[in-house]
């Protein structure tokens, strides 16, 4: 292993593990699109797993397309709805991703990738 690789590996061991979680169908039940003001009920097993990962020191990011408009602006109404939903159900999310593309993470939890039983 070269010096640069060693430095990166050491930095990753010191940094918290980052988990990016999708909203609809992964963290919340997917009831079909009913507008920005509707978010399905939380999926209890995923919220439980997130809480467990937070206790172990992970950093959690909510990654959803609901936050931005088609012209890549922040949808403030949707963002407020998401934050209220997270607070109501005490979902341990550190950040709602508002950037383009995917956030940097060690893990991506998404119903389109792997379905939980």
Order of alpha helices (4+ residues) and beta strands (2+ residues): alpha-beta-alpha-beta-alpha-beta-beta
